[in-house]
Each structure stands twice: as structure tokens, then as C-alpha cells.
Amino acid sequence: MADCVGTRQRRSRLGCEWKKVSGFDRRVWRRRRRPHKSERRQGRAKTDGNTLALKAQLARELSRITFERWAKENPQSAIRNPQWGKVIFSNSGFEAVESALKTALLATGKRGVIAFEGGYHGLGYGALNATHREHFRRPFRPQLRAFGHFLPFPIAANVNSRTAPDLRRLTSAATEIFHREKIGAILVEPVQARGGINVPPPEFLPLLRKLCDAHDALLILDEIYTGFGRTGKWFACEHSGVIPDLICLGKALTGGFPLSACVGRADVMDAAWPASTGEAIHTSTFLGHPVGCAMALAQIQEIQRLKLCERSAVLGKFLLGELNRIRNPQSAIRISARGLGLMVGIELNLPNGKPATSIALAAIKKLLHRGYIFLPEGEYANVISFTPPLTISKAQLAKAVAELKKVLTTD
Ligand SMILES: Cc1ncc(COP(=O)(O)O)c(C=O)c1O
């Protein structure tokens, strides 16, 4: 069973529709000639189908591909009953994160959140409290209510420009925060995206799951970037078999329409959001827009039909192999590639280990002139990221790598 949180609909006798959107009435002006009785019966089904039914169908589908599937695939897992999800829809990714933060506060009664250095969760005032980079936070600090505590994000040991993470140190730092503050949630990207395509070691998410269980906190996974096959699985948490309490989805959910979702384990959502007795305390005018819901349903079908998760895993391995071969004998620039599935970054550093920001930005500009869009990521904008559509062909990928290689080694 899946549910949308807090939407209802009713119809006036005058042929215009009233939509009860979580606590207040919003009239959808659709005046028309009063239809014949038989038309009315049919039309009602159609209109309702086009609005709330699509939203409910998508909520059902999101539960199916997350908590229901995880429970089925991991019968031994610690996932608690009930094994299905409930959904809060929003428009932007940051709003899905804020829905998760609100859910964690309401469900646990604890305000604090542990997040990670380099983490990016969006720029709304709630999400900004958990987004790490000073560039985004500093101008607004006077209005931020600091409830986020940042811990170092461990980066897998094979990234040659950095040292291996010490998960024991991370555990003790987190435990110290749990003892000092009331922490209701850990919020994390399974692979940091805008932080520089940072892949943590496989023990990282299981460790966070353990910490949350030990301290009665919720594990919120921000899979807005990594979700829907980007890393070679439906969701990046599946690489380590960790099941979150709440998962935030956006971006590829629709592949182009502003729709996002916070999917939570049903008991957590019910604890946080009991039935509204008046005006809903969390809503938004356009949440769960039917066009977006239809796009998301089609998108999920296409990912299944074209086996895009598997494709992302295979092409990602090929891409990483190609990028790892790029060397520039004429230059002392240090080039290192990393990634998971079709979420890959190539980091450029100077011989002294400092970020080669201007070289990375110049390369991206040159590539743009050649018809390739790459983005700089990471605190120092020295990571060139590859996050192509999952439908890209191997030949197209190879051509993009060849161009990047030319720009980095000969231009
Ligand atoms: C991991 C992650 N979370 C949240 C967001 C914010 O999403 P939006 O820009 O749709 O608000 C982003 C956007 O890049 C993201 O990468």
C-alpha cells in the first residue's frame, strides 16, 4: 500500500472542480456547460484520473521500487514493518530534502542533523543548513538556524590525491555529537555529486545505518543526483545493501519536469504526519503536478524497458577505464578519475597537490566550443564531471573521452 500524504479532492455541484490540497480549498476553474448525466459519470472518472489518480499511481510506484523492493530483495535485512513507503511530493530537490528534515524532527522530536563536509542538498533555507560549502552559506548565514553538524566525508582510498578515510575516527566524532546534542537524523548523499563525485568506501553507509539505529535517529539518503540508475543500480544505497528511513528523489525522477519526492517508511511517515485536523502544516501549491507524475511514471517504465541501470553500470566501467588511461607526459598535472556507474569525475591537481582549478575550467570551456558540455564540481571546481544521459552510446562516450584527452594533453 502506498499513499500520498495529505491530498483530497471534491467536486462542487456547479461543474467546477474544487481541490482540497492538504488543508485549504483551491478552486480549479474549469467551468463548462453542464454535461449530460452519462457524460458526467465518465468525465468524473477521467478528470479525477488525470489529477489525483496519477499522483496516487506514482506514489504507489515509488513505494514499489524502494521499500517494497528492498524488503523483498533483502529478506534478512533489518527493515522494519511495515515494508512500504509513503510519499511527500514537492517541486525542487531541495524541497524533498526539507520534507525529510521536517519528517525527522516530527518523528523523533530531535532537532539536530548530522551532515557531511562537501555535501550538497540544495539552497532553500532548510536544505542550506545541511549544505556544507561556505560559498553558498556565507551570504545568508545571519538568517540560517544552525541545526546541522558536519563530519568529514570519507573518500575511498584509491583516490590518489587524498588519504584513506578513518572510519573509526568518524564513528567517535559522530558518537560524541550524538551524546552532546539531540540528533534526529543523519543526512547524506551515498556518492557526493557537486562535492566532487566523491565515492565513499563500502563500509560507510552500513556504519551510518548502525549509528542511526543505536541512537534512535533516522537515516536520510539524498539520492536526488544518484537515483534512477545513475550509479549503476536503481539507487546508490543498493551498492552496500543499506535501507534508509527516508530517501529524497528529484532530477531524473521525471527527467525534465520540476517534481521531487521524499519517500519514507510508512511507520515513520505516519508517526510524523498524523491525519490533518485543520490546515496542513506542510504543503505547496503545485506539488505532485499531474504532468510531472505522468512523466515520472513513463520515465520509470523506460528505465526498466531499456535496462538503463545495467547499462549505466557497464558503460560506467568502460568510461572509468578510458579516463584512467589519460596521462600527459608533457605536463606535471596530476589526473585521477573516480566514479560509480555513469557518475564519474576526473580530478586535476598541480604537482604540489593544490587544485588545478584554472586548468579544469579552461578545459571545460574548450570542450564547450567543441560541442561537449562538462561541469566543474567540487569545492575548488577542479573535478570535471561526466554524468551523461543513461542512453548515451559507447561510441559517443568514447568520442567525448577522446576530446577531453586532446584538450588535457595537447592543447
Ligand atoms: C544531491 C542533491 N541534493 C539536492 C539538490 C537540490 O536539488 P534542486 O536543485 O532541484 O533543488 C541537488 C542539486 O544539484 C543535488 O545534487
The ligand as an ORCA input file, in Angstrom:
! r2SCAN-3c Opt
* xyz 0 1
  C      22.341     15.635     -4.066
  C      21.488     16.834     -4.344
  N      20.535     17.170     -3.457
  C      19.729     18.226     -3.657
  C      19.847     19.007     -4.775
  C      18.959     20.182     -4.972
  O      18.056     19.959     -5.997
  P      17.317     21.205     -6.704
  O      18.370     21.995     -7.393
  O      16.338     20.547     -7.632
  O      16.646     21.974     -5.607
  C      20.843     18.703     -5.719
  C      21.041     19.527     -6.923
  O      22.024     19.514     -7.599
  C      21.684     17.582     -5.500
  O      22.649     17.241     -6.354
*
